[in-house]
Amino acid sequence: MSRAHSSRKGTRANSGLTSLPQLPRTPASVIPLLQQVQEVEGFVSEEAVEQVARHTGAPASAVYGVATFYSQFRLKRPGKHMIRVCEGTACHVLGSETVLERLTEELGIQMGGTTEDGLFTLESVRCLGCCSLAPAVMIDDETHGRVTQDSILEILATYREGRS
């Protein structure tokens, strides 16, 4: 299962920490443990921060500091579908900014936000690596190319209807 769907993997708040003993009980294990939690749960909860702190012997405030310092970690549960808008040069020049504006307007969220119904989380990325399809948007593991303000609405509709 992809990272985009990882928020559905765990059913308990601490299920991402079931294999903690595999890593050393030192502060050097904080980042790999946080990565493990996020891979399973889709985000790093307060409970996970406390458990990582207990496991490593690091203060919870230090673990929280690591989780907030690195942009790879999310402290809130992501939506069912992760929308990533490419902001690379080709995509920017060909209109990704207008697609992003339409998305924020349609979803009622800003960058990094999750819709109230928990269906979508919106992120921007520096480059998706598919410049020939610019402007590009990735939803979960599916890349959509040559996206326009109008086509993004059609794409969202398929996810809302559960067809993608």
Short mmCIF file of the C-alpha atoms (twelve columns), coordinates in Angstrom:
data_MODEL
# 
_entry.id   MODEL 
# 
loop_
_atom_site.group_PDB 
_atom_site.id 
_atom_site.type_symbol 
_atom_site.label_atom_id 
_atom_site.label_alt_id 
_atom_site.label_comp_id 
_atom_site.label_asym_id 
_atom_site.label_seq_id 
_atom_site.Cartn_x 
_atom_site.Cartn_y 
_atom_site.Cartn_z 
_atom_site.pdbx_PDB_model_num 
ATOM 1   C CA . MET A 1   0.000   0.000  0.000   1 
ATOM 2   C CA . SER A 2   1.323   3.463  -0.812  1 
ATOM 3   C CA . ARG A 3   2.222   6.183  1.651   1 
ATOM 4   C CA . ALA A 4   -0.739  8.147  0.374   1 
ATOM 5   C CA . HIS A 5   -3.048  5.492  1.773   1 
ATOM 6   C CA . SER A 6   -1.056  4.800  4.923   1 
ATOM 7   C CA . SER A 7   -3.499  6.744  7.101   1 
ATOM 8   C CA . ARG A 8   -5.887  3.816  6.728   1 
ATOM 9   C CA . LYS A 9   -3.383  1.175  7.838   1 
ATOM 10  C CA . GLY A 10  -3.411  1.650  11.587  1 
ATOM 11  C CA . THR A 11  -6.441  1.152  13.702  1 
ATOM 12  C CA . ARG A 12  -4.951  2.017  17.076  1 
ATOM 13  C CA . ALA A 13  -3.061  5.199  17.933  1 
ATOM 14  C CA . ASN A 14  -0.001  3.172  18.986  1 
ATOM 15  C CA . SER A 15  -0.035  0.451  16.325  1 
ATOM 16  C CA . GLY A 16  2.821   2.199  14.508  1 
ATOM 17  C CA . LEU A 17  5.037   1.455  17.482  1 
ATOM 18  C CA . THR A 18  4.589   -2.298 17.695  1 
ATOM 19  C CA . SER A 19  8.124   -3.025 16.507  1 
ATOM 20  C CA . LEU A 20  10.006  -0.461 18.584  1 
ATOM 21  C CA . PRO A 21  12.354  -3.052 20.089  1 
ATOM 22  C CA . GLN A 22  13.936  -3.553 16.638  1 
ATOM 23  C CA . LEU A 23  15.708  -0.206 17.017  1 
ATOM 24  C CA . PRO A 24  18.216  0.759  19.714  1 
ATOM 25  C CA . ARG A 25  16.867  2.480  22.814  1 
ATOM 26  C CA . THR A 26  18.900  5.641  22.183  1 
ATOM 27  C CA . PRO A 27  18.052  9.182  21.058  1 
ATOM 28  C CA . ALA A 28  19.700  8.314  17.720  1 
ATOM 29  C CA . SER A 29  16.593  6.199  16.970  1 
ATOM 30  C CA . VAL A 30  14.147  9.118  17.175  1 
ATOM 31  C CA . ILE A 31  13.981  9.867  13.427  1 
ATOM 32  C CA . PRO A 32  13.665  6.254  12.222  1 
ATOM 33  C CA . LEU A 33  11.016  5.605  14.878  1 
ATOM 34  C CA . LEU A 34  9.024   8.670  13.842  1 
ATOM 35  C CA . GLN A 35  9.315   7.554  10.220  1 
ATOM 36  C CA . GLN A 36  8.056   4.101  11.168  1 
ATOM 37  C CA . VAL A 37  5.090   5.544  13.031  1 
ATOM 38  C CA . GLN A 38  4.168   7.803  10.133  1 
ATOM 39  C CA . GLU A 39  4.494   4.964  7.616   1 
ATOM 40  C CA . VAL A 40  1.971   2.915  9.579   1 
ATOM 41  C CA . GLU A 41  -0.372  5.596  10.935  1 
ATOM 42  C CA . GLY A 42  -0.038  8.299  8.271   1 
ATOM 43  C CA . PHE A 43  0.968   10.902 10.851  1 
ATOM 44  C CA . VAL A 44  2.734   11.302 14.210  1 
ATOM 45  C CA . SER A 45  0.303   11.604 17.126  1 
ATOM 46  C CA . GLU A 46  1.001   13.064 20.568  1 
ATOM 47  C CA . GLU A 47  0.832   9.541  21.963  1 
ATOM 48  C CA . ALA A 48  3.456   8.401  19.446  1 
ATOM 49  C CA . VAL A 49  5.761   11.276 20.446  1 
ATOM 50  C CA . GLU A 50  5.455   10.199 24.090  1 
ATOM 51  C CA . GLN A 51  6.076   6.524  23.265  1 
ATOM 52  C CA . VAL A 52  9.138   7.351  21.148  1 
ATOM 53  C CA . ALA A 53  10.425  9.489  24.012  1 
ATOM 54  C CA . ARG A 54  9.972   6.641  26.508  1 
ATOM 55  C CA . HIS A 55  11.617  4.151  24.146  1 
ATOM 56  C CA . THR A 56  14.655  6.312  23.363  1 
ATOM 57  C CA . GLY A 57  15.078  8.066  26.713  1 
ATOM 58  C CA . ALA A 58  14.886  11.430 24.947  1 
ATOM 59  C CA . PRO A 59  12.644  14.117 26.434  1 
ATOM 60  C CA . ALA A 60  9.218   14.297 24.761  1 
ATOM 61  C CA . SER A 61  9.936   17.951 23.993  1 
ATOM 62  C CA . ALA A 62  13.037  16.909 22.008  1 
ATOM 63  C CA . VAL A 63  11.074  14.275 20.059  1 
ATOM 64  C CA . TYR A 64  8.369   16.851 19.346  1 
ATOM 65  C CA . GLY A 65  11.103  19.285 18.249  1 
ATOM 66  C CA . VAL A 66  12.388  16.739 15.731  1 
ATOM 67  C CA . ALA A 67  8.874   16.018 14.452  1 
ATOM 68  C CA . THR A 68  8.154   19.719 13.925  1 
ATOM 69  C CA . PHE A 69  11.574  20.582 12.489  1 
ATOM 70  C CA . TYR A 70  11.501  18.125 9.584   1 
ATOM 71  C CA . SER A 71  8.840   18.751 6.955   1 
ATOM 72  C CA . GLN A 72  8.555   15.014 6.253   1 
ATOM 73  C CA . PHE A 73  6.519   14.565 9.433   1 
ATOM 74  C CA . ARG A 74  2.809   15.324 9.704   1 
ATOM 75  C CA . LEU A 75  1.272   15.957 13.116  1 
ATOM 76  C CA . LYS A 76  -2.302  15.716 11.866  1 
ATOM 77  C CA . ARG A 77  -4.023  12.796 10.196  1 
ATOM 78  C CA . PRO A 78  -3.975  13.298 6.396   1 
ATOM 79  C CA . GLY A 79  -7.028  12.951 4.203   1 
ATOM 80  C CA . LYS A 80  -7.934  9.745  2.421   1 
ATOM 81  C CA . HIS A 81  -6.511  11.194 -0.820  1 
ATOM 82  C CA . MET A 82  -3.253  13.152 -0.920  1 
ATOM 83  C CA . ILE A 83  -3.210  15.841 -3.628  1 
ATOM 84  C CA . ARG A 84  0.252   17.070 -4.624  1 
ATOM 85  C CA . VAL A 85  0.482   20.046 -6.973  1 
ATOM 86  C CA . CYS A 86  3.778   20.393 -8.816  1 
ATOM 87  C CA . GLU A 87  5.345   23.820 -8.548  1 
ATOM 88  C CA . GLY A 88  8.423   23.089 -10.646 1 
ATOM 89  C CA . THR A 89  9.470   25.544 -13.344 1 
ATOM 90  C CA . ALA A 90  7.616   23.908 -16.247 1 
ATOM 91  C CA . CYS A 91  4.436   23.455 -14.218 1 
ATOM 92  C CA . HIS A 92  4.603   26.980 -12.831 1 
ATOM 93  C CA . VAL A 93  5.087   28.532 -16.265 1 
ATOM 94  C CA . LEU A 94  2.204   26.493 -17.690 1 
ATOM 95  C CA . GLY A 95  -0.318  27.365 -14.978 1 
ATOM 96  C CA . SER A 96  0.028   25.287 -11.819 1 
ATOM 97  C CA . GLU A 97  -0.672  28.404 -9.762  1 
ATOM 98  C CA . THR A 98  -4.161  28.763 -11.264 1 
ATOM 99  C CA . VAL A 99  -4.828  25.048 -10.690 1 
ATOM 100 C CA . LEU A 100 -3.741  25.451 -7.076  1 
ATOM 101 C CA . GLU A 101 -6.014  28.480 -6.658  1 
ATOM 102 C CA . ARG A 102 -8.945  26.465 -8.023  1 
ATOM 103 C CA . LEU A 103 -8.153  23.592 -5.653  1 
ATOM 104 C CA . THR A 104 -8.004  25.803 -2.567  1 
ATOM 105 C CA . GLU A 105 -11.258 27.462 -3.606  1 
ATOM 106 C CA . GLU A 106 -13.055 24.189 -4.400  1 
ATOM 107 C CA . LEU A 107 -11.811 22.294 -1.342  1 
ATOM 108 C CA . GLY A 108 -12.022 25.205 1.072   1 
ATOM 109 C CA . ILE A 109 -8.533  24.564 2.448   1 
ATOM 110 C CA . GLN A 110 -5.101  26.088 2.179   1 
ATOM 111 C CA . MET A 111 -1.821  24.357 1.419   1 
ATOM 112 C CA . GLY A 112 -1.142  21.652 3.994   1 
ATOM 113 C CA . GLY A 113 -4.802  21.509 5.002   1 
ATOM 114 C CA . THR A 114 -7.270  18.643 5.047   1 
ATOM 115 C CA . THR A 115 -10.923 18.952 4.073   1 
ATOM 116 C CA . GLU A 116 -13.484 18.757 6.872   1 
ATOM 117 C CA . ASP A 117 -14.785 15.447 5.538   1 
ATOM 118 C CA . GLY A 118 -11.259 13.990 5.667   1 
ATOM 119 C CA . LEU A 119 -11.299 13.156 1.968   1 
ATOM 120 C CA . PHE A 120 -8.443  15.357 0.682   1 
ATOM 121 C CA . THR A 121 -5.167  16.808 1.916   1 
ATOM 122 C CA . LEU A 122 -3.494  19.433 -0.284  1 
ATOM 123 C CA . GLU A 123 0.283   19.777 -0.621  1 
ATOM 124 C CA . SER A 124 2.682   21.408 -3.027  1 
ATOM 125 C CA . VAL A 125 5.882   19.789 -4.195  1 
ATOM 126 C CA . ARG A 126 8.936   21.249 -5.896  1 
ATOM 127 C CA . CYS A 127 8.830   18.785 -8.794  1 
ATOM 128 C CA . LEU A 128 6.981   15.599 -9.698  1 
ATOM 129 C CA . GLY A 129 9.499   14.760 -12.405 1 
ATOM 130 C CA . CYS A 130 7.035   14.724 -15.283 1 
ATOM 131 C CA . CYS A 131 7.702   18.101 -16.896 1 
ATOM 132 C CA . SER A 132 6.389   16.981 -20.280 1 
ATOM 133 C CA . LEU A 133 2.922   16.699 -18.667 1 
ATOM 134 C CA . ALA A 134 2.980   20.183 -17.123 1 
ATOM 135 C CA . PRO A 135 1.106   21.347 -15.262 1 
ATOM 136 C CA . ALA A 136 0.906   18.132 -13.265 1 
ATOM 137 C CA . VAL A 137 -0.993  17.064 -10.169 1 
ATOM 138 C CA . MET A 138 -0.542  13.774 -8.364  1 
ATOM 139 C CA . ILE A 139 -3.405  12.317 -6.351  1 
ATOM 140 C CA . ASP A 140 -2.260  9.375  -4.264  1 
ATOM 141 C CA . ASP A 141 -0.086  7.461  -6.750  1 
ATOM 142 C CA . GLU A 142 -1.843  8.635  -9.917  1 
ATOM 143 C CA . THR A 143 -0.323  11.439 -12.001 1 
ATOM 144 C CA . HIS A 144 -2.644  13.775 -13.902 1 
ATOM 145 C CA . GLY A 145 -1.039  15.821 -16.673 1 
ATOM 146 C CA . ARG A 146 -1.892  18.998 -18.540 1 
ATOM 147 C CA . VAL A 147 -4.298  19.884 -15.750 1 
ATOM 148 C CA . THR A 148 -6.433  23.009 -16.076 1 
ATOM 149 C CA . GLN A 149 -8.730  24.878 -13.711 1 
ATOM 150 C CA . ASP A 150 -11.668 23.036 -15.257 1 
ATOM 151 C CA . SER A 151 -10.155 19.572 -15.578 1 
ATOM 152 C CA . ILE A 152 -9.088  19.515 -11.929 1 
ATOM 153 C CA . LEU A 153 -12.760 19.777 -10.955 1 
ATOM 154 C CA . GLU A 154 -13.568 16.756 -13.131 1 
ATOM 155 C CA . ILE A 155 -10.656 14.853 -11.594 1 
ATOM 156 C CA . LEU A 156 -11.819 15.671 -8.058  1 
ATOM 157 C CA . ALA A 157 -15.312 14.466 -8.945  1 
ATOM 158 C CA . THR A 158 -13.980 10.992 -9.789  1 
ATOM 159 C CA . TYR A 159 -12.334 10.744 -6.360  1 
ATOM 160 C CA . ARG A 160 -15.432 12.034 -4.616  1 
ATOM 161 C CA . GLU A 161 -17.500 9.405  -6.410  1 
ATOM 162 C CA . GLY A 162 -14.993 6.712  -5.508  1 
ATOM 163 C CA . ARG A 163 -14.068 5.872  -9.102  1 
ATOM 164 C CA . SER A 164 -10.352 6.455  -8.499  1 
# 
